[in-house]
Amino acid sequence: MSGVTSRWVVTGACWALAGLLIGWSLWTGTITFLIAIACGGLLFASFWGRPRFALVVWLLSLVMVPIWISIHLFATVPFHCIIAVMAIVATISRTRPKITTFDVYFLISWIISVAAVFFGGSSAGLSAAILLRWGIHYFAARVLVSATGVRFVVDVIAILFGVVGVLATLELLLAWHPYAQWSFGSISEFEIWRTVLTREGRDRSTWAFGHSIALGGSLALAIPFILRSSYSAFVRGVLLVSVLAGIVSTASRSAELAAVLTIVICALYVVKIRILRTGILAVGTVAMLVVSLAVGDRLQAWARGNSAEEQSSYEYRREMYANYLPTVKWLGKSPIYNPTKISIDSAFLDMGLGFGWVLLIIAVIPLALSVFRVITGSASFAEIAIVGQIPLFATVALINQYASIVFIVAGIAVQIIVDRQNQPVGDPLDANSFPPTHAMAP
């Protein structure tokens, strides 16, 4: 089959698939169904041979479309997952990223989750979500970033999340919640995530993320990308202020702590001599632990908060580990695990309760390696973004778009490692120090 013929066969198949999926979700009659087929086909055709455009549309679908805009197959499939699949198919025929140990490691993790379903009573829906909501976006990042280059995606993420930060701030100032009435899609998820959260009598921004912590965590992930972007110092400063204002508008203490931790690590990476940077990071880590012990009461008071809602949330999280951790099995679902009835405010604990110690340990190993690389001064900015999220991983489950964006950043981190192996001289963008070098010639 010739290249042109295969292109049109794949294009036609994906037109039909995309149209059927989108038409199913928006079904109100024959005309709407036909229009959906045409729109899905045109969107896919526009992706073909244009990986940069596909990447931008995919990221826009993540940050501008709520999680409940979706279809239900064997599991609920959000709209941004459909866009991700279309982008992968349209790009991978021309750009096939090198398969790495990290990619295999993720697939093994998912296979273990499937084993937990068959042998430990874990939820098949949650196992499917690992592949659909995490895996698709991880592999989309691997494929699209391989095609567009790390430099391009860094600049796109910096701009997009700067805009989201501004919109989140306006949402707070104007008490404007544009997605609260978007009821089409998954009604069950709409009812869960449409609620406008409040703290101390004021609304908390959620934008399209369904929860203020998901928004705050996603914005904090973007900080190293902003600092590493190729824009001028003034533009980077404006974007950083926009993101920080958006984080404040969520009133999420975990997101605020993650932002501070991320900025501190980035600031230490300004030191360009690696051995000196490693020494500062090691001493700083020890000093932080000592200070934490010395002012533990004050930190506890801040974490506990002032309002009854904050204090209740703090006490629940403090007791959660003591009550639930002993029930984690080696493989499979804990007897007390029922996410529809109890809220597990910890990504670590949620994974352990849902699938067992085996999958939890497998998930923690890459994070521990990233922490080691940060301390030794060899981490990329994407790894710094992930490590900065540890306060959130300990206090909130991987929910909504936040989970997808975490795995996108993980995919970018892997791509940076691949690029370094392929370019021994190194790309200035991928250097470990901050701020970026502006000799950005390809």
VENBEL-V955687 format. One record per helix or strand. SS is the DSSP state (hx for helix, st for strand). FROM is the first residue (numbers start at 1). TO is the last residue. If there is no record, write none. Layout:
BEGIN
ss=SS from=FROM to=TO
ss=SS from=FROM to=TO
END
This chain:
BEGIN
ss=hx from=3 to=25
ss=hx from=30 to=47
ss=hx from=51 to=64
ss=st from=70 to=72
ss=st from=76 to=78
ss=hx from=79 to=92
ss=hx from=101 to=120
ss=hx from=124 to=148
ss=hx from=150 to=173
ss=hx from=187 to=193
ss=st from=198 to=199
ss=st from=202 to=203
ss=hx from=212 to=221
ss=hx from=223 to=228
ss=hx from=233 to=250
ss=hx from=253 to=268
ss=hx from=274 to=294
ss=hx from=296 to=304
ss=hx from=308 to=327
ss=hx from=347 to=355
ss=hx from=357 to=375
ss=hx from=381 to=387
ss=hx from=390 to=393
ss=hx from=400 to=422
ss=hx from=428 to=430
END
